[in-house]
Amino acid sequence: MKSEEAETPSSAEQLREALIVQLRELGAVRTEAVEAAVRAVPRHVFVPQVSLSEAYAPERAVITKKDEDGVDVSSVSAARIQALMLEQAEIRPGMRVLEIGSGGYNAALIAELVGGKGEVTSIDIDPDAVDRARRFLAEAGYGRVNVLLADGEEGEPVHAPFDRIIVTVGAWDIPPAWVDQLAEGGRIVVPLRVRCLTRSVALEREGGHLVSRNYELCGFVPMQGVGERRMQLVVLHDEPGDEVGLKLDDGDRVDAEGLRTALAQPPVEVWSGVTIGGMEPFDGLDLWLATAVPDFARLAATPSARDRGIVAAASPMGISTLIDKDSFAYRKLRPTSPERTTFEFGAFGHGPDAQAVADQLVEHIRNWDREHRSGRAVFMVHPAGTSDDQLPAGRVVDKRHTRVTISWP
Ligand SMILES: C[S@@+](CC[C@H](N)C(=O)[O-])C[C@H]1O[C@@H](n2cnc3c(N)ncnc32)[C@H](O)[C@@H]1O
């Protein structure tokens, strides 16, 4: 007897065509080359644990492993983000490409893009991921992809140099090996975390540093191994179910006790007059705030903490927050009409300087609206040890191997 799915009219080929239409609509597939790759590779072969329709759902990442804390550490990424990153990479036939983080499917897409004259190497730190990727790649007819067990921190010296290095795991820094193994005119596409925010950044060499060509909002499982670097969480309220904390990055320090006391004080609300449509993305505002605010964090809170009035907004990912010693202010949205089609940005301030920090945050929001709303930031990556006078104007974030800057031309 046929399975339920085999009886439905949606064959894998039809679902793949439907996926392409959706990826085009989402702006993730932009070129004929990436479209042809998505059409060619049977994604369902790489995710046999989910149904055919889930395999071809554009936003569906398929988790393949969690760590002991329940954090996702391995997955086959969502088709939308894979297509976006491949467009960022601008892979052409004949290129040599390194993928860091192996799920199999993305390496097969890359194999389609580089064609028979190119070479694809994919490395993963997890032997299970390597086994899985090798098995499914062979099954789908992409046995020519080299899949190797290695920590991405060292790149893959044997098959270097690479025209493209595509990192498919959340990175906090750019290790020197990636730059050393990049061919002349090469490009690195990497989900880079800076000040708690992750953007998939396409970087190219320019003189002795890297400069971004474009970037996209994304989320990824965290890097393991030598390059592992998790965000810190400063707990502000720890009643079970009502947890509130501040996520900090890049070694930033705060007055935890002072900020805990601040949260217990009633907030001051300030509204900016800056509005946004309900469907309009505002990740650009967060990136601007991460650039402009000297002490920046992300306030994470459970829905229950919000419902009980401990904070005014809830997000497990965090909400952009300005900190000034023992006071802080976080961004908040309120609807401007009963239909909830537009929203206004504001700030909720807590602590002895609640009014001042809320005013400052609102001023940054207004500044973004006036000067940067339609603009794009530029990321640059200079080697650690580069002196300040060699860096562009903007926010400088010191990493282990590099100094990352975010500027707004
Ligand atoms: C999102 S998955 C990769 C998805 C894959 N590219 C695909 O086809 O969808 C991220 C992978 O990165 C791997 N990883 C984590 N840290 C790593 C490291 N330091 N070096 C290499 N791989 C790493 C994880 O084991 C995991 O399998």
The ligand as an SDF file (V2000), in Angstrom:
LIG
                    3D

 27 29  0  0  0  0  0  0  0  0999 V2000
   23.7480   24.5920   10.4430 C   0  0  0  0  0  0  0  0  0  0  0  0
   24.7460   23.1590   10.4230 S   0  0  0  0  0  0  0  0  0  0  0  0
   25.3570   23.1040    8.7750 C   0  0  0  0  0  0  0  0  0  0  0  0
   24.2990   23.1030    7.7380 C   0  0  0  0  0  0  0  0  0  0  0  0
   24.7230   22.6330    6.3940 C   0  0  0  0  0  0  0  0  0  0  0  0
   25.6980   23.5000    5.7680 N   0  0  0  0  0  0  0  0  0  0  0  0
   23.5490   22.4160    5.4710 C   0  0  0  0  0  0  0  0  0  0  0  0
   23.7410   21.7780    4.4440 O   0  0  0  0  0  0  0  0  0  0  0  0
   22.4450   22.8710    5.7700 O   0  0  0  0  0  0  0  0  0  0  0  0
   26.1690   23.6750   11.3310 C   0  0  0  0  0  0  0  0  0  0  0  0
   27.2240   22.6130   11.4560 C   0  0  0  0  0  0  0  0  0  0  0  0
   28.4090   23.2420   11.8880 O   0  0  0  0  0  0  0  0  0  0  0  0
   29.1520   22.3040   12.6190 C   0  0  0  0  0  0  0  0  0  0  0  0
   30.1950   22.9800   13.3810 N   0  0  0  0  0  0  0  0  0  0  0  0
   30.1150   23.6060   14.5730 C   0  0  0  0  0  0  0  0  0  0  0  0
   31.3180   24.0870   14.9290 N   0  0  0  0  0  0  0  0  0  0  0  0
   32.1670   23.7680   13.9480 C   0  0  0  0  0  0  0  0  0  0  0  0
   33.5520   23.9710   13.7450 C   0  0  0  0  0  0  0  0  0  0  0  0
   34.3020   24.6200   14.6320 N   0  0  0  0  0  0  0  0  0  0  0  0
   34.1080   23.4810   12.6050 N   0  0  0  0  0  0  0  0  0  0  0  0
   33.3680   22.8090   11.6930 C   0  0  0  0  0  0  0  0  0  0  0  0
   32.0630   22.5790   11.8410 N   0  0  0  0  0  0  0  0  0  0  0  0
   31.4610   23.0560   12.9450 C   0  0  0  0  0  0  0  0  0  0  0  0
   28.0970   21.5860   13.4580 C   0  0  0  0  0  0  0  0  0  0  0  0
   28.5520   20.3130   13.8740 O   0  0  0  0  0  0  0  0  0  0  0  0
   26.9340   21.5300   12.4800 C   0  0  0  0  0  0  0  0  0  0  0  0
   26.8360   20.2770   11.8680 O   0  0  0  0  0  0  0  0  0  0  0  0
  1  2  1  0
  2  3  1  0
  2 10  1  0
  3  4  1  0
  4  5  1  0
  5  6  1  0
  5  7  1  0
  7  8  2  0
  7  9  1  0
 10 11  1  0
 11 12  1  0
 11 26  1  0
 12 13  1  0
 13 14  1  0
 13 24  1  0
 14 15  1  0
 14 23  1  0
 15 16  2  0
 16 17  1  0
 17 18  1  0
 17 23  2  0
 18 19  1  0
 18 20  2  0
 20 21  1  0
 21 22  2  0
 22 23  1  0
 24 25  1  0
 24 26  1  0
 26 27  1  0
M  CHG  2   2   1   9  -1
M  END
$$$$
